[in-house]
């Protein structure tokens, strides 16, 4: 696998409204762990649309990995121009930094938001340009990622498309592993 789409819930779909929320650290660490394994197995490009939440955090993780000398490229392919126009100032700054540092940036549609067809086109484009997707998903929680997963599952068999998941169990494993490695943890027990 050379090209991977990373997607999942938006920040507000997870009840995260401040980027200083400790859950963001564990989510990013879990994404990092998954990506490092895939990079070591030959992954070359991470593609995402740059939505808030999982996609923006994954972009930051990829940029950190690049700084650590991992051989990985980042492509940001939003469904349309100015997708961050209605975001908070902090999120706009994070997004602008990501697209400035990305190895490739190109919106699918020129111009601002016109309709939901742009998101459907993004999903189809991502499926056509990647061999697999890494998706943060919980069967008990609905969100915008459900639309992509419906399309991906119908695409999966015909095109041998891989779907990898980040689940609540993966996040719990990351939390427990980091707690076990924290020297202060043992002082509390």
C-alpha positions as CSV (number, residue, x, y, z in Angstrom):
1,X,0.0,0.0,0.0
2,X,1.4,3.3,-1.1
3,X,-1.5,5.8,-0.5
4,X,-3.7,6.0,2.5
5,X,-6.8,8.2,3.3
6,X,-7.1,9.1,6.9
7,X,-10.5,10.3,8.2
8,X,-12.9,10.1,11.1
9,X,-15.0,12.2,13.3
10,X,-14.9,16.0,13.5
11,X,-13.8,17.4,16.8
12,X,-17.3,18.5,17.9
13,X,-18.7,15.0,17.0
14,X,-16.4,13.7,19.8
15,X,-17.4,16.4,22.2
16,X,-13.9,18.0,22.0
17,X,-14.1,21.8,21.9
18,X,-10.6,22.8,23.0
19,X,-7.5,21.5,21.3
20,X,-5.9,21.4,24.8
21,X,-8.3,18.6,25.7
22,X,-6.2,15.6,26.9
23,X,-8.1,13.3,24.6
24,X,-6.5,15.0,21.6
25,X,-3.0,13.8,22.8
26,X,-4.2,10.2,23.0
27,X,-6.0,10.3,19.7
28,X,-2.9,11.8,18.0
29,X,-0.6,9.2,19.6
30,X,-2.9,6.4,18.4
31,X,-2.9,7.8,14.9
32,X,0.9,8.0,15.1
33,X,1.3,4.4,16.2
34,X,-0.9,3.2,13.3
35,X,0.9,5.3,10.7
36,X,4.4,4.3,11.8
37,X,3.6,0.7,11.3
38,X,2.2,1.4,7.8
39,X,5.2,3.6,6.9
40,X,7.5,0.8,7.9
41,X,5.5,-1.5,5.6
42,X,5.9,0.9,2.6
43,X,3.3,3.6,3.0
44,X,4.4,6.7,1.0
45,X,1.5,9.2,1.0
46,X,-1.2,10.1,3.6
47,X,-4.2,11.9,1.9
48,X,-6.9,13.7,3.8
49,X,-9.3,16.5,3.2
50,X,-8.3,18.6,6.2
51,X,-11.5,18.6,8.1
52,X,-11.4,19.4,11.8
53,X,-10.8,16.6,14.3
54,X,-9.2,13.4,13.1
55,X,-8.1,14.6,9.7
56,X,-6.4,17.8,11.0
57,X,-4.8,15.9,13.9
58,X,-3.6,13.2,11.4
59,X,-2.0,15.9,9.3
60,X,-0.2,17.3,12.3
61,X,1.0,13.8,13.1
62,X,2.3,13.3,9.6
63,X,4.1,16.6,9.7
64,X,5.7,15.6,13.0
65,X,6.8,12.3,11.5
66,X,8.4,14.1,8.6
67,X,10.4,16.2,11.1
68,X,11.5,12.9,12.7
69,X,12.9,11.9,9.3
70,X,10.2,9.4,8.4
71,X,9.8,9.1,4.7
72,X,6.2,10.1,4.3
73,X,4.3,12.7,2.2
74,X,1.2,14.6,3.0
75,X,-1.5,15.6,0.6
76,X,-4.5,17.8,1.6
77,X,-7.4,17.6,-0.9
78,X,-10.4,19.5,0.5
79,X,-13.7,19.2,-1.3
80,X,-13.7,23.0,-2.1
81,X,-11.8,26.2,-1.5
82,X,-12.1,28.0,1.9
83,X,-13.5,25.1,3.7
84,X,-12.2,26.7,6.9
85,X,-14.1,30.0,6.4
86,X,-16.6,29.3,9.2
87,X,-14.2,27.7,11.6
88,X,-12.9,29.3,14.8
89,X,-9.7,31.4,14.4
90,X,-7.6,28.8,16.2
91,X,-8.8,26.0,13.8
92,X,-8.2,28.3,10.8
93,X,-4.6,28.9,11.9
94,X,-4.0,25.2,12.4
95,X,-5.5,24.4,9.0
96,X,-3.6,27.1,7.2
97,X,-0.3,25.9,8.7
98,X,-1.1,22.3,7.6
99,X,-1.8,23.3,4.0
100,X,1.3,25.5,3.9
101,X,3.5,22.6,5.0
102,X,1.8,19.8,3.0
103,X,3.6,18.3,0.1
104,X,0.6,18.6,-2.1
105,X,-2.6,20.8,-1.8
106,X,-5.4,21.0,-4.3
107,X,-9.1,21.4,-3.7
108,X,-11.4,19.1,-5.7
109,X,-13.7,22.0,-6.6
110,X,-12.6,25.6,-7.2
111,X,-14.7,28.2,-5.3
112,X,-16.7,28.0,-2.0
113,X,-19.2,25.4,-0.8
114,X,-22.0,24.8,-3.2
115,X,-23.6,21.6,-2.0
116,X,-23.3,18.1,-0.5
117,X,-22.3,16.7,-3.9
118,X,-18.8,18.2,-3.2
119,X,-18.4,15.8,-0.2
120,X,-19.6,12.8,-2.2
121,X,-17.1,13.8,-4.9
122,X,-14.4,14.0,-2.3
123,X,-15.2,10.5,-1.0
124,X,-15.2,9.0,-4.5
125,X,-11.9,10.8,-5.4
126,X,-10.2,9.5,-2.2
127,X,-11.4,6.0,-2.9
128,X,-10.0,6.2,-6.4
129,X,-6.6,7.5,-5.4
130,X,-5.8,5.4,-2.3
131,X,-5.5,1.7,-1.6
132,X,-6.9,1.9,1.9
133,X,-8.3,4.2,4.6
134,X,-7.6,4.5,8.3
135,X,-10.8,5.6,9.9
136,X,-11.6,6.5,13.5
137,X,-15.0,4.9,14.0
138,X,-17.3,3.7,16.7
139,X,-20.3,1.6,15.8
140,X,-22.2,3.2,18.6
141,X,-21.6,6.8,17.4
142,X,-22.9,8.3,14.2
143,X,-21.1,11.1,12.5
144,X,-20.1,12.6,9.2
145,X,-17.7,9.7,8.6
146,X,-20.7,7.4,8.1
147,X,-21.2,8.7,4.6
148,X,-17.6,7.8,3.6
149,X,-17.8,4.4,5.2
150,X,-21.0,3.6,3.3
151,X,-19.3,4.5,0.0
152,X,-16.0,2.7,1.0
153,X,-17.8,-0.6,2.0
154,X,-19.5,-0.7,-1.4
155,X,-16.1,0.0,-3.1
156,X,-14.2,-2.4,-0.9
157,X,-14.9,-5.8,-2.5
158,X,-14.8,-4.7,-6.2
159,X,-11.5,-2.9,-5.7
160,X,-9.8,-4.9,-2.9
161,X,-9.9,-1.7,-0.8
162,X,-8.5,-1.9,2.7
163,X,-10.3,-0.4,5.7
164,X,-8.4,0.0,8.9
165,X,-10.0,1.3,12.0
166,X,-9.1,3.3,15.1
167,X,-11.5,2.2,17.8
168,X,-12.2,3.1,21.4
169,X,-10.1,0.0,22.4
170,X,-7.1,1.4,20.4
171,X,-7.5,4.7,22.3
172,X,-7.8,2.8,25.6
173,X,-4.6,0.8,24.8
174,X,-2.7,4.0,24.1
175,X,-3.9,5.6,27.4
176,X,-2.9,2.5,29.4
177,X,0.4,2.2,27.7
178,X,1.3,5.8,28.3
179,X,0.2,5.6,31.9
180,X,2.3,2.5,32.5
181,X,5.3,4.4,31.0
182,X,4.7,7.4,33.2
183,X,7.1,7.2,36.3
184,X,4.5,9.2,38.3
185,X,1.9,6.5,37.6
186,X,3.7,4.0,39.9
187,X,3.9,6.5,42.7
188,X,0.1,6.8,42.7
189,X,-0.6,3.0,43.0
